[in-house]
Amino acid sequence: MSQVFVVDDSDPGIVYHGNWTKLAAVTTLAISGGTTNEYNSTVHGSHTAGDTLTYSFTGTSLGVWGTLDRTAMLGSPNATFTMDNLPPFTFNQTGHVKSDLPNNSMSHLLLYQSPRLADGEHTLTVTVAPSATQAMFYVDFFMIEKEGPGNVIVDDFDMRLSFEGD
């Protein structure tokens, strides 16, 4: 059995380098003053190419969850995820992130999911990549899976869940 742990973007174990900004939420519509619903009411964002965050953890997998802000108007952010010495994964390598609601901000989106890892210590590095529009790249929380007995904690936005019935 495995355990799932949620780590907020404000956890002191996450090391940010560069021009990251900590926000309570992403403003969705300047006219109406709407905001996104961020985990623990915090989100970190950067649009500066080369900014990084590094996080070391013990477990068998890690997912990075974040927010996309009105991609139709602001464009799509770019970032590279490097887990240990594995080949990097590029978020938005096509220059356009498919979004069902491109005129709205959407939170609790899975931006990266590591492959299954050997149980042990691992390090993730996220690097903000150049974007044609300098769209903000927002990180909200990580979900870490570890081996061991216990209850499983799952966010209701977890893509592994399926709901049926009324």
GROMACS elastic network, one bead per residue, 0.5 to 0.9 nm:
[ bonds ]
;  ai    aj funct       b0    kb
    1   146     6  0.88365   500
    1   147     6  0.63894   500
    1   148     6  0.58315   500
    1   149     6  0.56811   500
    1   150     6  0.74519   500
    1   151     6  0.87291   500
    1   152     6  0.86215   500
    2   145     6  0.65019   500
    2   146     6  0.54831   500
    2   148     6  0.52223   500
    2   149     6  0.64018   500
    2   150     6  0.73060   500
    2   151     6  0.80486   500
    2   152     6  0.69214   500
    3   144     6  0.80929   500
    3   145     6  0.55757   500
    3   146     6  0.52121   500
    3   147     6  0.62678   500
    3   148     6  0.64107   500
    3   149     6  0.71068   500
    3   150     6  0.63570   500
    3   151     6  0.63099   500
    3   153     6  0.70220   500
    4   143     6  0.64841   500
    4   144     6  0.55000   500
    4   146     6  0.64321   500
    4   147     6  0.89874   500
    4   151     6  0.82702   500
    4   152     6  0.55409   500
    4   153     6  0.54201   500
    4   154     6  0.68791   500
    5   142     6  0.80992   500
    5   143     6  0.55807   500
    5   144     6  0.51283   500
    5   145     6  0.64530   500
    5   146     6  0.80088   500
    5   152     6  0.82253   500
    5   153     6  0.66992   500
    5   154     6  0.83559   500
    6   141     6  0.67842   500
    6   142     6  0.57389   500
    6   144     6  0.64515   500
    6   153     6  0.81276   500
    6   154     6  0.85977   500
    6   155     6  0.86308   500
    7    10     6  0.82344   500
    7    11     6  0.65595   500
    7   140     6  0.89559   500
    7   141     6  0.55294   500
    7   142     6  0.50413   500
    7   143     6  0.63166   500
    7   144     6  0.76367   500
    8    11     6  0.54872   500
    8    39     6  0.69495   500
    8    40     6  0.69506   500
    8    42     6  0.77780   500
    8    43     6  0.84308   500
    8   140     6  0.65169   500
    8   142     6  0.65339   500
    8   143     6  0.89294   500
    9    12     6  0.86046   500
    9    14     6  0.71792   500
    9    22     6  0.88844   500
    9    39     6  0.85631   500
    9    40     6  0.88401   500
    9    42     6  0.69282   500
    9    43     6  0.61929   500
    9    44     6  0.65721   500
    9   139     6  0.65350   500
    9   140     6  0.52195   500
    9   142     6  0.73508   500
   10    13     6  0.84264   500
   10    14     6  0.72703   500
   10    22     6  0.81846   500
   10    40     6  0.89000   500
   10    42     6  0.70104   500
   10    43     6  0.77105   500
   10    44     6  0.79014   500
   10   140     6  0.85465   500
   10   141     6  0.84295   500
   11    14     6  0.58198   500
   11    15     6  0.89240   500
   12    15     6  0.72738   500
   13    54     6  0.84826   500
   13    55     6  0.63415   500
   13    56     6  0.73764   500
   13    57     6  0.87695   500
   14    53     6  0.66556   500
   14    54     6  0.58356   500
   14    56     6  0.77599   500
   15    52     6  0.82089   500
   15    53     6  0.54077   500
   15    54     6  0.51711   500
   15    55     6  0.64672   500
   16    19     6  0.84029   500
   16    20     6  0.68925   500
   16    51     6  0.77804   500
   16    52     6  0.59811   500
   16    54     6  0.66682   500
   17    20     6  0.72949   500
   17    50     6  0.88828   500
   17    51     6  0.57550   500
   17    52     6  0.52527   500
   17    53     6  0.61168   500
   17    54     6  0.84659   500
   18    46     6  0.84133   500
   18    48     6  0.77406   500
   18    50     6  0.77223   500
   18    52     6  0.67554   500
   18    53     6  0.87447   500
   19    45     6  0.85266   500
   19    46     6  0.62860   500
   19    47     6  0.81484   500
   19    48     6  0.66902   500
   19    51     6  0.66153   500
   20    44     6  0.62405   500
   20    45     6  0.54124   500
   20    47     6  0.81161   500
   20    48     6  0.82007   500
   20    51     6  0.73874   500
   20    52     6  0.85839   500
   20    53     6  0.89744   500
   21    43     6  0.82239   500
   21    44     6  0.54264   500
   21    45     6  0.52413   500
   21    46     6  0.63592   500
   22    25     6  0.88895   500
   22    42     6  0.67930   500
   22    43     6  0.57914   500
   22    45     6  0.66141   500
   23    26     6  0.71075   500
   23    41     6  0.79958   500
   23    42     6  0.55534   500
   23    43     6  0.52741   500
   23    44     6  0.61845   500
   23    45     6  0.77871   500
   24    36     6  0.89670   500
   24    37     6  0.88720   500
   24    38     6  0.72546   500
   24    40     6  0.83993   500
   24    43     6  0.61663   500
   24    44     6  0.87816   500
   25    28     6  0.89148   500
   25    35     6  0.58220   500
   25    36     6  0.54803   500
   25    37     6  0.65634   500
   25    38     6  0.58743   500
   25    41     6  0.63026   500
   25    42     6  0.61747   500
   25    43     6  0.62872   500
   26    34     6  0.85161   500
   26    35     6  0.54114   500
   26    36     6  0.54000   500
   26    37     6  0.82162   500
   26    38     6  0.81256   500
   26    43     6  0.78027   500
   26    67     6  0.79401   500
   26    69     6  0.73857   500
   26   105     6  0.76956   500
   26   107     6  0.87595   500
   26   138     6  0.87451   500
   27    30     6  0.66742   500
   27    33     6  0.66394   500
   27    34     6  0.58636   500
   27    36     6  0.66471   500
   27    69     6  0.83591   500
   27   105     6  0.80738   500
   28    32     6  0.83498   500
   28    33     6  0.70394   500
   28    34     6  0.51874   500
   28    35     6  0.50373   500
   28    36     6  0.65889   500
   28    69     6  0.70386   500
   28    70     6  0.74593   500
   28   104     6  0.65777   500
   28   105     6  0.54876   500
   28   106     6  0.86827   500
   29    32     6  0.54958   500
   29    33     6  0.55331   500
   29    34     6  0.53697   500
   29    35     6  0.73878   500
   29   104     6  0.80415   500
   29   105     6  0.85190   500
   30    33     6  0.50803   500
   30    34     6  0.71824   500
   31    34     6  0.81594   500
   35    38     6  0.88930   500
   35   105     6  0.82641   500
   36    67     6  0.81650   500
   36   105     6  0.68797   500
   36   106     6  0.69685   500
   36   107     6  0.61805   500
   37    40     6  0.87772   500
   37    41     6  0.69428   500
   37    42     6  0.89864   500
   37   106     6  0.88018   500
   37   107     6  0.65854   500
   37   108     6  0.82582   500
   38    42     6  0.57990   500
   38    43     6  0.64403   500
   38    66     6  0.84291   500
   38    67     6  0.82509   500
   38   107     6  0.66489   500
   38   108     6  0.74006   500
   38   140     6  0.64977   500
   38   141     6  0.87659   500
   39    42     6  0.63031   500
   39    43     6  0.77369   500
   39   108     6  0.80448   500
   39   140     6  0.64284   500
   39   141     6  0.69243   500
   40    43     6  0.85665   500
   40   140     6  0.87675   500
   41   140     6  0.89442   500
   42   140     6  0.67438   500
   42   141     6  0.89465   500
   43    66     6  0.78061   500
   43    67     6  0.83343   500
   43   138     6  0.64704   500
   43   139     6  0.58310   500
   43   141     6  0.79291   500
   44    66     6  0.89134   500
   44   137     6  0.81913   500
   44   138     6  0.55430   500
   44   139     6  0.53621   500
   44   140     6  0.65460   500
   45   136     6  0.58978   500
   45   137     6  0.52644   500
   45   139     6  0.63410   500
   45   140     6  0.88195   500
   46    49     6  0.82647   500
   46    51     6  0.72116   500
   46   128     6  0.72070   500
   46   134     6  0.89720   500
   46   135     6  0.83388   500
   46   136     6  0.52522   500
   46   137     6  0.53549   500
   46   138     6  0.67829   500
   47    51     6  0.81101   500
   47    77     6  0.75038   500
   47    78     6  0.86937   500
   47   128     6  0.68884   500
   47   129     6  0.81835   500
   47   130     6  0.79220   500
   47   131     6  0.78115   500
   47   134     6  0.53410   500
   47   135     6  0.58054   500
   47   137     6  0.59984   500
   47   138     6  0.89182   500
   48    51     6  0.58453   500
   48   128     6  0.65593   500
   48   129     6  0.76400   500
   48   130     6  0.73763   500
   48   131     6  0.88961   500
   48   134     6  0.73905   500
   48   136     6  0.82824   500
   49    52     6  0.87438   500
   49    78     6  0.87461   500
   49    79     6  0.85699   500
   49   127     6  0.75475   500
   49   128     6  0.50021   500
   49   131     6  0.77998   500
   49   134     6  0.84960   500
   50   127     6  0.58266   500
   50   128     6  0.54271   500
   50   129     6  0.62293   500
   50   130     6  0.79313   500
   51   126     6  0.82683   500
   51   127     6  0.57359   500
   51   128     6  0.53878   500
   51   129     6  0.81168   500
   52   125     6  0.67408   500
   52   126     6  0.53937   500
   52   128     6  0.63064   500
   53   124     6  0.81185   500
   53   125     6  0.57329   500
   53   126     6  0.52663   500
   53   127     6  0.67703   500
   53   128     6  0.88402   500
   54   123     6  0.69833   500
   54   124     6  0.56429   500
   54   126     6  0.64865   500
   54   127     6  0.89089   500
   55   122     6  0.83652   500
   55   123     6  0.56337   500
   55   124     6  0.53049   500
   55   125     6  0.66510   500
   55   126     6  0.88024   500
   56   121     6  0.69887   500
   56   122     6  0.55624   500
   56   124     6  0.63369   500
   56   125     6  0.88398   500
   57    62     6  0.86972   500
   57   120     6  0.80634   500
   57   121     6  0.56306   500
   57   122     6  0.54666   500
   57   123     6  0.63950   500
   57   124     6  0.83287   500
   57   144     6  0.80130   500
   58    61     6  0.88511   500
   58   119     6  0.71122   500
   58   120     6  0.50273   500
   58   122     6  0.61098   500
   58   123     6  0.87712   500
   58   144     6  0.82628   500
   58   145     6  0.86785   500
   58   146     6  0.71546   500
   59    62     6  0.77481   500
   59   117     6  0.75662   500
   59   118     6  0.76881   500
   59   119     6  0.51797   500
   59   120     6  0.54667   500
   59   121     6  0.66543   500
   59   122     6  0.74828   500
   59   144     6  0.65430   500
   59   145     6  0.56180   500
   59   147     6  0.68111   500
   60   114     6  0.88166   500
   60   115     6  0.84816   500
   60   116     6  0.58386   500
   60   118     6  0.56880   500
   60   120     6  0.69818   500
   60   121     6  0.88097   500
   60   122     6  0.86672   500
   60   144     6  0.75392   500
   60   145     6  0.56093   500
   60   146     6  0.54406   500
   60   147     6  0.70292   500
   61   113     6  0.75032   500
   61   114     6  0.56187   500
   61   115     6  0.64761   500
   61   116     6  0.54658   500
   61   117     6  0.57996   500
   61   118     6  0.85834   500
   61   119     6  0.85255   500
   61   143     6  0.81939   500
   61   144     6  0.58052   500
   61   145     6  0.52241   500
   61   146     6  0.73387   500
   62   112     6  0.81741   500
   62   113     6  0.59994   500
   62   114     6  0.54395   500
   62   115     6  0.81776   500
   62   116     6  0.86619   500
   62   117     6  0.89928   500
   62   124     6  0.86689   500
   62   142     6  0.66309   500
   62   143     6  0.55852   500
   62   145     6  0.63889   500
   63   110     6  0.68587   500
   63   111     6  0.75367   500
   63   112     6  0.55306   500
   63   114     6  0.62553   500
   63   141     6  0.84059   500
   63   142     6  0.54641   500
   63   143     6  0.50665   500
   63   144     6  0.65808   500
   63   145     6  0.87370   500
   64   109     6  0.83987   500
   64   110     6  0.59843   500
   64   111     6  0.55615   500
   64   112     6  0.50917   500
   64   113     6  0.64832   500
   64   114     6  0.86980   500
   64   139     6  0.71742   500
   64   140     6  0.77481   500
   64   141     6  0.61771   500
   64   143     6  0.66721   500
   65   107     6  0.81549   500
   65   108     6  0.57077   500
   65   109     6  0.52601   500
   65   111     6  0.54498   500
   65   112     6  0.71700   500
   65   113     6  0.89385   500
   65   138     6  0.86554   500
   65   139     6  0.61614   500
   65   140     6  0.56781   500
   65   141     6  0.53301   500
   65   142     6  0.59727   500
   65   143     6  0.78146   500
   66   106     6  0.85306   500
   66   107     6  0.59710   500
   66   108     6  0.55150   500
   66   109     6  0.52988   500
   66   110     6  0.65466   500
   66   111     6  0.63893   500
   66   137     6  0.81749   500
   66   138     6  0.54206   500
   66   141     6  0.67460   500
   66   142     6  0.88359   500
   67   105     6  0.70171   500
   67   106     6  0.55169   500
   67   108     6  0.61999   500
   67   109     6  0.60572   500
   67   110     6  0.87374   500
   67   111     6  0.85597   500
   67   137     6  0.77264   500
   67   138     6  0.53795   500
   67   139     6  0.66837   500
   67   140     6  0.70177   500
   68    71     6  0.68133   500
   68    76     6  0.76361   500
   68    77     6  0.80103   500
   68    99     6  0.88327   500
   68   102     6  0.88340   500
   68   104     6  0.84351   500
   68   105     6  0.55906   500
   68   106     6  0.53830   500
   68   107     6  0.65613   500
   68   109     6  0.77032   500
   68   136     6  0.81494   500
   68   137     6  0.74466   500
   68   138     6  0.69606   500
   69    72     6  0.88309   500
   69    73     6  0.86736   500
   69    74     6  0.71412   500
   69    75     6  0.83731   500
   69    76     6  0.81580   500
   69   102     6  0.82289   500
   69   103     6  0.82484   500
   69   104     6  0.66688   500
   69   106     6  0.65083   500
   69   107     6  0.84570   500
   69   135     6  0.81392   500
   69   136     6  0.76504   500
   69   137     6  0.87068   500
   69   138     6  0.85190   500
   70    73     6  0.56804   500
   70    74     6  0.58620   500
   70    75     6  0.73862   500
   70    76     6  0.84519   500
   70   101     6  0.79497   500
   70   102     6  0.54047   500
   70   106     6  0.78861   500
   71    74     6  0.50590   500
   71    76     6  0.53061   500
   71    77     6  0.84621   500
   71    96     6  0.82621   500
   71    97     6  0.76329   500
   71    98     6  0.88936   500
   71    99     6  0.76914   500
   71   101     6  0.85654   500
   71   102     6  0.51071   500
   71   103     6  0.65480   500
   71   104     6  0.77156   500
   71   105     6  0.78374   500
   71   135     6  0.81773   500
   72    75     6  0.58804   500
   72    76     6  0.81509   500
   72    99     6  0.88413   500
   72   101     6  0.86688   500
   72   103     6  0.55016   500
   72   104     6  0.84073   500
   73   102     6  0.78719   500
   73   103     6  0.67769   500
   74    77     6  0.89396   500
   74   133     6  0.67030   500
   74   134     6  0.82109   500
   74   135     6  0.59091   500
   74   136     6  0.85781   500
   75    95     6  0.84983   500
   75    96     6  0.74072   500
   75    97     6  0.85519   500
   75   131     6  0.82010   500
   75   132     6  0.77601   500
   75   133     6  0.57735   500
   75   134     6  0.77819   500
   75   135     6  0.57144   500
   75   136     6  0.89334   500
   76    92     6  0.72633   500
   76    95     6  0.67468   500
   76    96     6  0.57668   500
   76    97     6  0.59847   500
   76   131     6  0.73071   500
   76   132     6  0.84487   500
   76   133     6  0.75608   500
   76   134     6  0.82265   500
   76   135     6  0.57101   500
   76   136     6  0.79557   500
   76   137     6  0.82912   500
   77    91     6  0.80817   500
   77    92     6  0.69928   500
   77    95     6  0.81087   500
   77    96     6  0.84600   500
   77    97     6  0.82577   500
   77   128     6  0.81164   500
   77   129     6  0.78332   500
   77   130     6  0.80811   500
   77   131     6  0.59144   500
   77   132     6  0.86234   500
   77   133     6  0.80709   500
   77   134     6  0.69634   500
   77   136     6  0.58099   500
   77   137     6  0.52397   500
   77   138     6  0.86016   500
   78    90     6  0.74408   500
   78    91     6  0.57160   500
   78    92     6  0.54211   500
   78    93     6  0.72197   500
   78    95     6  0.75800   500
   78   127     6  0.87361   500
   78   128     6  0.61678   500
   78   129     6  0.50047   500
   78   130     6  0.64063   500
   78   131     6  0.58328   500
   78   134     6  0.87902   500
   78   135     6  0.80208   500
   78   136     6  0.86313   500
   78   137     6  0.69811   500
   79    89     6  0.84722   500
   79    90     6  0.59403   500
   79    91     6  0.52472   500
   79    92     6  0.72487   500
   79    93     6  0.85412   500
   79   126     6  0.67235   500
   79   127     6  0.54755   500
   79   130     6  0.79777   500
   79   131     6  0.89162   500
   79   137     6  0.74584   500
   80    88     6  0.63168   500
   80    89     6  0.56076   500
   80    91     6  0.59976   500
   80    92     6  0.89221   500
   80   125     6  0.80879   500
   80   126     6  0.56399   500
   80   127     6  0.51464   500
   80   128     6  0.65174   500
   80   129     6  0.66731   500
   81    87     6  0.88865   500
   81    88     6  0.55141   500
   81    89     6  0.50838   500
   81    90     6  0.63387   500
   81    91     6  0.75909   500
   81   112     6  0.74044   500
   81   114     6  0.89770   500
   81   124     6  0.69813   500
   81   125     6  0.58691   500
   81   127     6  0.65978   500
   82    85     6  0.72281   500
   82    86     6  0.65739   500
   82    87     6  0.67184   500
   82    89     6  0.64366   500
   82    90     6  0.88513   500
   82   123     6  0.82490   500
   82   124     6  0.57013   500
   82   125     6  0.51773   500
   82   126     6  0.64139   500
   82   127     6  0.83164   500
   83    86     6  0.56460   500
   83    87     6  0.77412   500
   83    88     6  0.71409   500
   83    89     6  0.86868   500
   83   114     6  0.72375   500
   83   122     6  0.72038   500
   83   123     6  0.58796   500
   83   125     6  0.65189   500
   83   126     6  0.87898   500
   84    87     6  0.87716   500
   84   122     6  0.60087   500
   84   123     6  0.53065   500
   84   124     6  0.63421   500
   84   125     6  0.81689   500
   85    88     6  0.83937   500
   86    89     6  0.88709   500
   89    93     6  0.89509   500
   89   112     6  0.80618   500
   90    93     6  0.55747   500
   90   129     6  0.88571   500
   91    94     6  0.86206   500
   91    97     6  0.84709   500
   91   111     6  0.70413   500
   91   112     6  0.75327   500
   92    95     6  0.54344   500
   92    96     6  0.60714   500
   92    97     6  0.57056   500
   93    96     6  0.77607   500
   93    97     6  0.86743   500
   94    97     6  0.75646   500
   95   131     6  0.78193   500
   95   132     6  0.81897   500
   96    99     6  0.89434   500
   98   101     6  0.89462   500
   98   102     6  0.79995   500
   99   102     6  0.52515   500
   99   103     6  0.89403   500
   99   106     6  0.89406   500
  101   104     6  0.55251   500
  101   105     6  0.77584   500
  101   106     6  0.78104   500
  102   105     6  0.75517   500
  102   106     6  0.87682   500
  106   109     6  0.70889   500
  107   140     6  0.82161   500
  108   140     6  0.75074   500
  108   141     6  0.84712   500
  108   157     6  0.67098   500
  108   158     6  0.85472   500
  109   157     6  0.81656   500
  109   158     6  0.89069   500
  110   113     6  0.72528   500
  110   158     6  0.83546   500
  110   159     6  0.80622   500
  111   139     6  0.85506   500
  114   117     6  0.77342   500
  116   119     6  0.89819   500
  117   120     6  0.80558   500
  117   122     6  0.85005   500
  118   121     6  0.86807   500
  119   122     6  0.88847   500
  119   146     6  0.71873   500
  119   147     6  0.69911   500
  120   146     6  0.87675   500
  128   131     6  0.87873   500
  128   137     6  0.71220   500
  130   133     6  0.87010   500
  130   134     6  0.69986   500
  131   135     6  0.64414   500
  131   136     6  0.89476   500
  132   135     6  0.78631   500
  134   137     6  0.88892   500
  139   142     6  0.84642   500
  143   154     6  0.88669   500
  154   157     6  0.82222   500
  154   158     6  0.66052   500
  154   161     6  0.87241   500
  155   158     6  0.53802   500
  156   159     6  0.84941   500
  156   161     6  0.74923   500
  157   160     6  0.86166   500
  157   161     6  0.77031   500
  158   161     6  0.58157   500
  158   162     6  0.89371   500
  159   162     6  0.76473   500
